[in-house]
């Protein structure tokens, strides 16, 4: 994945929102401020599926365990924080 995409926050946000919506499999407009657990009803299975959806969207493996562990309460994780996490992982040689 190129550094160009990592620097294009708008494109990252769009792809991430689409991946989140794909996992939900219902017509919903996903916004960066949405909390995955509290607002969108994500559970552990959906989080695992989200990892696969993000892999498809970005063409590389993105392990979400570090992102989930970065907060005291995973219910507070937002789509926006996920975009930031992905941006950090898309720097060449840093995709995880």
C-alpha positions in Angstrom: 0.0 0.0 0.0 1.4 3.4 -0.9 2.1 6.2 1.4 -0.1 8.4 -0.8 -3.2 6.6 0.4 -2.0 6.8 4.0 -1.8 10.6 3.6 -5.3 10.8 1.9 -7.5 10.9 5.0 -10.7 11.4 2.9 -10.1 8.2 0.8 -9.1 6.3 3.9 -12.3 7.4 5.7 -14.4 6.5 2.7 -13.0 3.0 2.3 -13.2 2.4 6.0 -16.8 3.5 6.2 -17.6 1.2 3.2 -15.9 -1.7 4.9 -17.8 -1.1 8.1 -21.1 -0.9 6.2 -20.3 -4.1 4.3 -19.9 -6.0 7.6 -23.2 -4.7 8.9 -24.9 -6.0 5.8 -27.8 -3.6 6.2 -28.4 -0.2 4.5 -26.8 2.3 6.9 -24.8 5.4 6.4 -21.6 5.0 8.4 -20.0 8.2 9.8 -16.5 8.6 11.3 -18.1 9.6 14.6 -20.0 6.3 15.0 -18.8 4.0 17.7 -18.6 0.5 16.4 -20.0 -1.3 19.5 -22.4 1.3 21.0 -23.8 2.9 17.8 -23.4 0.1 15.2 -23.8 -3.0 17.3 -20.5 -4.6 16.6 -19.6 -7.7 18.6 -16.5 -9.9 18.4 -17.6 -11.8 15.3 -18.3 -8.5 13.4 -14.9 -7.2 14.5 -13.2 -10.3 13.1 -15.2 -9.9 9.9 -14.3 -6.3 9.8 -10.6 -7.3 9.7 -11.3 -9.3 6.5 -13.4 -6.5 5.0 -10.5 -4.0 5.6 -8.0 -6.5 4.1 -10.1 -6.5 0.9 -10.5 -2.8 0.9 -6.9 -1.9 1.4 -5.1 -5.0 -0.1 -3.1 -5.8 3.0 -3.6 -7.5 6.4 -4.7 -5.1 9.1 -4.8 -6.8 12.5 -7.3 -5.0 14.8 -6.1 -6.4 18.1 -3.7 -3.5 18.8 -6.4 -0.9 17.9 -8.9 -2.7 20.2 -6.3 -2.9 23.0 -5.5 0.8 22.7 -8.5 1.9 24.8 -9.8 0.9 28.2 -13.3 0.3 26.9 -13.6 -1.1 23.3 -17.2 0.1 23.2 -15.8 3.6 22.7 -13.9 2.8 19.6 -15.0 5.0 16.6 -14.7 4.7 12.9 -12.5 7.8 13.0 -10.1 6.1 15.4 -10.0 3.1 13.1 -9.1 5.4 10.1 -6.2 6.8 12.1 -5.1 3.3 13.1 -5.2 2.2 9.4 -3.3 5.3 8.3 -0.5 4.4 10.7 -0.4 0.8 9.3 -0.3 1.8 5.6 3.1 3.5 5.7 5.4 1.2 3.5 6.9 -1.5 5.6 4.5 -0.9 8.5 1.4 -2.8 7.3 0.5 -5.3 9.9 
